[in-house]
């Protein structure tokens, strides 16, 4: 069920989600290191998480993956 997609749109969504999550985590560490308040950090993770989820979860994928189970 949870495997890295083969279709280009689904794979691009996964890459965008992974990059977004890593970028937000890096920004949060930077803000923490410099004592910059970041009150809504978890809300900033929603968009990259949705990108990653829509690339991995079959009901949300824009391109239908081939079913390898059989």
Beta strands, then each sheet from edge to edge (+ up, - down):
end
